[in-house]
Amino acid sequence: MNGQTATLTPARRAADTTPAHAPDRPRPAPEAAAPAPLPSEQLLQGRKTIEISHNGTLYRLQATRLGKLILTK
């Protein structure tokens, strides 16, 4: 600043102390906790390949010999 002190008017002081969520507005829902990761073994159940239907499209999830996963459409 330029060395001058700013004075707050009563309206400005009230605005600075107003809570972010006024009582007449609904509070946003708390963020849902992320679900726990699903182990690939639970999906594959001993198989090397499974088919997954998602939004009407069929996908194939395949485990490679090197332990990687490939998802193809």
C-alpha positions as CSV (number, residue, x, y, z in Angstrom):
1,M,0.0,0.0,0.0
2,N,1.0,3.6,0.0
3,G,1.3,4.0,3.8
4,Q,-2.3,4.8,4.4
5,T,-4.4,2.6,6.6
6,A,-7.7,1.5,5.2
7,T,-10.8,1.8,7.4
8,L,-13.7,-0.6,7.0
9,T,-17.3,0.7,6.9
10,P,-19.9,-1.3,8.9
11,A,-21.2,-2.8,5.7
12,R,-17.7,-3.9,4.7
13,R,-17.0,-5.4,8.1
14,A,-20.2,-7.4,7.9
15,A,-19.3,-8.7,4.5
16,D,-15.9,-9.8,5.7
17,T,-17.5,-11.9,8.5
18,T,-20.4,-13.4,6.6
19,P,-20.1,-17.2,6.4
20,A,-19.4,-18.7,3.0
21,H,-22.7,-20.7,3.2
22,A,-25.6,-18.5,4.2
23,P,-28.3,-20.3,6.3
24,D,-30.9,-20.0,3.5
25,R,-28.7,-22.0,1.0
26,P,-28.2,-25.7,1.2
27,R,-24.7,-26.9,2.0
28,P,-22.9,-28.9,-0.6
29,A,-22.8,-32.6,0.0
30,P,-19.6,-33.8,1.5
31,E,-17.3,-35.5,-1.0
32,A,-17.9,-39.3,-1.0
33,A,-14.9,-41.3,0.1
34,A,-13.3,-43.2,-2.8
35,P,-14.2,-46.9,-2.7
36,A,-11.4,-49.3,-1.8
37,P,-9.5,-50.7,-4.8
38,L,-10.8,-54.0,-6.1
39,P,-8.1,-56.7,-6.5
40,S,-7.7,-58.0,-10.0
41,E,-7.8,-61.5,-8.6
42,Q,-11.4,-60.9,-7.5
43,L,-12.4,-59.9,-11.0
44,L,-10.5,-62.6,-12.9
45,Q,-11.1,-65.4,-10.4
46,G,-8.3,-67.5,-11.7
47,R,-9.0,-66.9,-15.4
48,K,-6.7,-65.1,-17.8
49,T,-9.5,-63.3,-19.6
50,I,-13.0,-62.0,-18.7
51,E,-15.6,-60.1,-20.6
52,I,-17.1,-56.9,-19.2
53,S,-20.3,-55.3,-20.4
54,H,-20.3,-51.5,-19.9
55,N,-23.0,-49.1,-21.3
56,G,-24.0,-51.7,-23.9
57,T,-20.4,-52.3,-25.1
58,L,-18.5,-55.5,-24.6
59,Y,-14.9,-55.2,-23.3
60,R,-12.3,-57.9,-22.7
61,L,-9.9,-57.7,-19.7
62,Q,-6.9,-59.9,-20.1
63,A,-4.0,-60.7,-17.8
64,T,-0.6,-61.1,-19.6
65,R,2.2,-63.5,-18.7
66,L,4.1,-60.6,-17.3
67,G,1.3,-59.7,-14.9
68,K,0.0,-56.7,-16.8
69,L,-3.7,-56.0,-17.6
70,I,-5.0,-55.2,-21.1
71,L,-8.5,-53.8,-21.6
72,T,-9.8,-54.0,-25.2
73,K,-13.0,-53.1,-26.9
